[in-house]
Amino acid sequence: MAQNKLKTQVKKGQGIVDMAYKKVGIELKLNKRGVKNILPRLTRQAKNYHKKYKKLLIYVVNYQKMSGETNVYVKNQIMKDFDDTKSIRNRDIKIIVKKV
């Protein structure tokens, strides 16, 4: 019986998603200089991976001591950016932001 294992650094199209499990792409980000610094790259990656995976999980580690941003603020900024692009359906993406 074949097992579905978690894969890391999976090449999809022009990008490499951090992890993949079945049809779920998982992208990890470290926010320590502010969400505005990670948004452009994250948006490009999400657009690319969204075409390749049925669901996309974005996990942001919020180094709040350096970024000075709350988890809610970071998540809202990412969602707003995705809403503005209109190429990513919110129901297919889950965003988790955790403070360290």
C-alpha positions in Angstrom: 0.0 0.0 0.0 1.4 3.4 -1.0 1.6 6.1 1.6 1.2 9.8 1.0 4.1 11.4 2.7 4.8 15.0 3.4 7.2 16.3 0.8 9.5 19.4 1.2 10.8 21.8 -1.4 8.5 20.7 -4.1 9.0 22.3 -7.5 5.8 23.4 -9.1 6.0 25.6 -12.2 8.5 28.3 -11.7 8.5 28.2 -7.9 9.2 25.8 -5.2 6.6 25.3 -2.5 8.0 24.7 1.0 5.9 21.6 1.7 3.2 19.6 0.0 0.8 16.9 1.2 -1.5 15.3 -1.4 -3.1 18.3 -3.1 -2.2 20.9 -0.4 0.7 23.3 -0.9 2.2 24.7 2.3 4.2 27.9 2.3 6.1 29.1 5.3 7.1 32.8 5.9 9.0 34.6 8.7 7.8 38.1 9.4 10.4 40.0 11.2 10.7 43.3 9.2 7.0 43.8 8.6 4.3 42.2 6.5 4.9 44.8 3.7 8.3 43.2 3.1 6.9 39.6 2.6 3.8 40.5 0.7 5.1 41.0 -2.9 6.9 37.6 -2.9 4.1 35.8 -1.0 1.5 37.1 -3.5 3.5 35.9 -6.5 4.1 32.6 -4.9 0.4 32.2 -3.9 -0.8 33.0 -7.5 1.6 30.4 -8.9 0.9 27.6 -6.3 -2.8 28.3 -6.3 -2.9 27.0 -9.9 -1.1 23.8 -9.0 -2.7 22.8 -5.7 -6.3 22.4 -4.7 -5.7 24.1 -1.3 -2.9 26.4 -0.1 -1.9 26.8 3.5 0.2 29.8 4.4 1.9 29.7 7.8 3.5 33.0 8.9 5.8 33.0 11.9 5.4 36.6 13.3 8.5 37.7 15.1 6.5 40.4 16.8 9.4 41.7 18.8 11.1 42.9 15.6 8.1 43.5 13.3 6.0 45.3 15.9 2.9 43.9 14.2 0.1 41.9 15.8 -1.0 38.6 14.3 -4.4 40.0 13.4 -2.8 42.9 11.5 -0.5 40.6 9.5 -3.3 38.2 8.6 -5.6 41.1 7.6 -2.9 42.7 5.4 -2.3 39.4 3.6 -6.0 38.8 3.0 -6.5 42.4 1.8 -3.6 41.9 -0.7 -5.1 38.6 -1.9 -8.6 40.2 -2.2 -7.1 43.0 -4.3 -5.5 40.5 -6.8 -8.8 38.7 -7.3 -6.9 35.8 -8.8 -6.9 33.8 -5.5 -10.1 32.4 -4.1 -10.2 32.9 -0.3 -12.0 29.5 0.2 -9.0 27.7 -1.2 -6.5 29.4 1.1 -5.9 29.1 4.9 -3.7 31.6 6.6 -2.2 31.0 10.0 -0.2 33.6 11.8 1.6 32.7 15.0 3.7 35.0 17.3 7.1 33.9 18.5 
